Amino acid sequence: MVEVILFHHAGGLTDGVLAFASALRDAGHTVHTPDLFEGRTFDAVDDGVAFAQSHPPGTMARRAAEAIADLPADVVYGGMSMGTARAAEAVLERPGARGAFFLYGAIAPSWWDAEWPAGVPSQAHVNSKDPWREVDAEEEYAAAVPDGELFVYEGSGHLFAEPGHPDHDPDSAAMAIDRVLALLADL
């Protein structure tokens, strides 16, 4: 079993994020869920993005770094949408990561002017018609992240693995959780 740090999406630390974390715990993993929004949650992605952007640049990155400062570095970092950046930063800035997974988006190491560390497997899960989809980032992720797997599901919702959200797609969500659990089992 592994230890996971899971960064939430722009909705905040919602019941759906906690349900995903619970599914990982049910499989025997230890999961930490830092709350970068300090208790605030949002139903609409746009509202959460506006909230995050209302803070000075770097605030969410600073909060994430502070939240995990006392946790081990030899963990798996997971991120959901906005949280993918926080998870990638942790992999790139804290040596020792065991793996990473990204839901609702992929990362491009060039955003940090960095190279993905060798030996750190990862997965990215996106929907094909997601209005927030960043195809350029996915292409760089596929080309620049060794041992990176990109999974593209047939759907249009952004938060497709979020139970209770209008974007929720039970079939894609089940595939994503199974693939994340397989990644964790291999570590």
N, C-alpha and C positions, 0 to 999 in steps of 0.2 A: 504494500500500500504506500501511497505517496502523499505528500503534503502539497496543497494547492492554494494559491492566492488568486481569488477571482474578483476582477474589477468590473463594476456594474456599468450599464449603458446610461444614456442621457435621461432615462426615466428615473434614475436613482436606484437605491437599494429596494426594489419593489418585491412584492410577494413572488413574482415570477422568477426574479433573479435568485431569491432565497430557495425557491422550489428546485431550480437547477442545481444549486449548491447542495441541497438535501439529497438529490439523486446521486451525486458524487459521494456524499457521506454514506448513503445507504449501501454503496459498493465497497465501503471500508476505508475511504480516503478521509484525511483531515482537510477541511476547507475553511479558509479565512475569507471574509467578505468585507473589506474596508468600505466605509461609507464616506465617499468623497463629497457628498452633498449635505452632510451633517443633518440627516433626517428628512430632507426635502425629497419628495417624489413628484413625478409628473406623468400624466396620462398620455400626452402628446410628445413625440420626439422633439418637435420644433421648440416646445416650451422648455424642455430640459436643456437643449442646445443653447437657447437664449440665456437661460440661467447660468450655465457654465461660462458663456462668453461675457456675462455681465461682471465677472471677476477679472482682476488684473491678469495679464498673460503670465502663464506659469503657475497659477494658483493650484489647479488640479494636479499638475505634476508634482508640485511641492507637497500637497496633501497626501498623494499616493506614496511618495518617498518616505514621509514621516510615518505613515500608517504601517509600513512594512519594515522600518528601520531595525526593529528588535526581533524580527522573524528570521528564520534561517534563510540562506541564499540558495540552498540546494533543493529547490521546490519547483513545481510546475506553475507557470503563470498563465492565467486565463483572462481574457478580456472580451467584453460584449460591446460592440459598436464603439462608442467613445472610449470605453475601457480597453480596447485593443491597443491604443497608444500607450496607456499606462502599463499594460502587460509587456509590450515590446520594449519600452524604456527600461523596465526592470531586468529583462533578459540582457539588454545591451549594456546596462550600467552596473549590474551586480553579478560578477563572475560566479559561476557555479550552478546556473539554472539547469534543471533536468529536462525540461520541455516547455512547450507553450501551446495554447489553443486560442483561436480567435473566432468568435461568433459575430455574425452580421457585418463582417468586413475583414479585409486583409491589410497587412502593413507593408510599407516599403522601407527597407533599412536606410535608404538615402534620405528619408525625412530627418534622420539623426546624423547623417554623414558618417554612417557606420556600416560594418559588415556583420552579418549574422554569425554568431560563434559556431564553430564546427562542433558537431556532436550533440546539438540541441534540436531534437525533432520537434516538428510543429504541424499544426493543422489550421486551416482557415475555412470557414463555412459561410456561404453567401447564397442569396436567392438570385436567380437569373434576371428577374425584372424588378428588383428592389430599387426604389427611387433614390436611395442613398448609396447605391453601389458605386464603387470607384474601380473601374476596370483597369486603369493604369497601375494602381497600387497592386491589384491582383496579379497583373502581368509581371511586375517587378518582384513581387513575393515569389511567384513560381520560378523566376529565373535566378534570383539572388539568395534564396533561403535554402541551403542544402537540407535534405530530409524534410522539406516542407511539402505538405499535401493540401491541395486546394479542392474543396468540394463545392460544386455549384448545384443547387437544388432548383427544381422547376417551380417557381412561385413568384409572387410579387410583393409580399409583405416583408418589412424590415425585421421586426422582432419575432421571427417565425417560431422560435422555440420558447416563447414567453407565454405560459399558460395564463388564460384570462385576458390576454391582449387581443384586440381585433386582428392583428397580423398572425396570430398563432396558427400554425399548420401542424396538426398532430403527427402526420406521417414524416414530414421533414424533421420535425423536432425529435422524433424517435430515432431516426437515422443519425442525426447529429450527436445525440447523447450516446448512442451505441459506439459511434466512431471515437468520441472523446474518451469513453471508458476503455476502449481497445488501446488507445494511445497510452493511457495511464497504466493499464495492465502490462504493457511492454516495457515499462521503465523500472 
